Amino acid sequence: MSVQSTIETKLSEAFSPDYLRVENESHMHNVPAGSEMHFKVQIVTDEFSGMMLIKRHRAVNKVLEEELAGPIHALSIHAFTTEEWQKRNGEVADSPPCHGGGK
């Protein structure tokens, strides 16, 4: 199973999100083609209600603990409740370009 699929499965099982998008952004960095090291996660679940942003990130990191200790080099997390997501019209900022490695 790919790293991306593993992330999707684990987060789906842990949070039953209303919306989940996992993007492999490794191609934006100076890594070999086909790498799965840099990811952007957008997750929407009311399980985040009443949680500060840092606690949401810690919850996601805990679920992906094994992957963060291994194949994942960078993880961008955008964690929202359904209400917050609707206020944003389902949009998050694009990831910035890589500043290292020549890309």
C-alpha positions as CSV (number, residue, x, y, z in Angstrom):
1,M,0.0,0.0,0.0
2,S,1.3,3.5,-0.8
3,V,2.1,6.0,1.9
4,Q,-0.7,8.2,0.6
5,S,-3.2,5.3,0.9
6,T,-2.0,4.5,4.4
7,I,-2.5,8.1,5.5
8,E,-6.0,8.2,4.0
9,T,-7.0,4.9,5.6
10,K,-5.7,5.7,9.0
11,L,-7.2,9.2,9.1
12,S,-10.6,7.9,7.8
13,E,-10.7,5.2,10.5
14,A,-9.6,7.5,13.3
15,F,-11.8,10.5,12.6
16,S,-14.6,9.5,10.2
17,P,-14.1,12.8,8.5
18,D,-16.8,14.7,6.5
19,Y,-14.0,15.6,4.1
20,L,-10.5,14.3,3.7
21,R,-8.0,15.1,1.0
22,V,-4.4,13.9,1.1
23,E,-2.1,15.3,-1.5
24,N,1.4,14.0,-2.2
25,E,3.4,17.2,-2.7
26,S,6.8,15.5,-3.0
27,H,7.0,16.5,-6.7
28,M,7.4,20.1,-5.4
29,H,10.7,19.2,-3.7
30,N,14.1,18.0,-4.7
31,V,13.4,14.3,-4.3
32,P,13.5,11.4,-6.7
33,A,10.5,11.0,-9.0
34,G,7.7,8.9,-7.4
35,S,8.7,9.8,-3.9
36,E,6.1,9.9,-1.1
37,M,7.7,12.1,1.5
38,H,5.8,15.4,1.6
39,F,2.1,15.5,2.2
40,K,-0.7,18.0,2.6
41,V,-3.7,16.9,4.6
42,Q,-7.1,18.6,4.6
43,I,-9.4,17.0,7.2
44,V,-12.9,18.1,8.2
45,T,-14.6,16.5,11.2
46,D,-16.7,17.7,14.1
47,E,-14.4,15.6,16.3
48,F,-12.3,18.8,16.3
49,S,-15.0,20.9,17.9
50,G,-13.7,22.7,21.0
51,M,-10.1,21.7,20.2
52,M,-7.3,24.3,19.8
53,L,-5.4,24.0,16.5
54,I,-2.3,22.5,18.2
55,K,-4.4,19.7,19.7
56,R,-5.9,18.9,16.3
57,H,-2.5,18.7,14.8
58,R,-1.3,16.5,17.7
59,A,-4.3,14.2,17.2
60,V,-3.5,13.8,13.5
61,N,0.3,13.3,14.2
62,K,-0.6,10.7,16.8
63,V,-2.6,8.7,14.2
64,L,0.3,9.0,11.7
65,E,3.0,8.4,14.3
66,E,4.5,5.4,12.5
67,E,4.6,7.2,9.1
68,L,6.1,10.3,10.7
69,A,8.9,8.2,12.1
70,G,9.6,6.7,8.7
71,P,8.7,7.7,5.2
72,I,7.0,11.1,5.9
73,H,9.5,14.0,5.9
74,A,7.0,16.8,5.9
75,L,3.3,17.0,6.7
76,S,1.1,20.1,6.3
77,I,-2.2,19.8,8.2
78,H,-5.3,21.8,7.6
79,A,-7.8,20.6,10.3
80,F,-11.3,22.1,10.5
81,T,-14.8,21.5,11.9
82,T,-17.6,21.4,9.4
83,E,-18.7,24.9,10.3
84,E,-15.1,26.3,9.9
85,W,-14.8,24.5,6.6
86,Q,-18.1,26.0,5.3
87,K,-17.0,29.5,6.4
88,R,-13.8,29.0,4.3
89,N,-15.9,27.8,1.3
90,G,-13.8,24.6,1.4
91,E,-10.6,26.4,0.5
92,V,-7.1,26.3,1.9
93,A,-4.0,28.2,0.8
94,D,-1.7,26.6,-1.7
95,S,1.5,25.2,-0.3
96,P,4.5,27.6,-0.8
97,P,7.2,26.6,-3.3
98,C,10.2,24.6,-1.9
99,H,13.1,26.9,-0.9
100,G,15.7,24.2,-0.7
101,G,17.3,21.7,-3.0
102,G,17.2,23.7,-6.2
103,K,13.5,23.5,-7.2
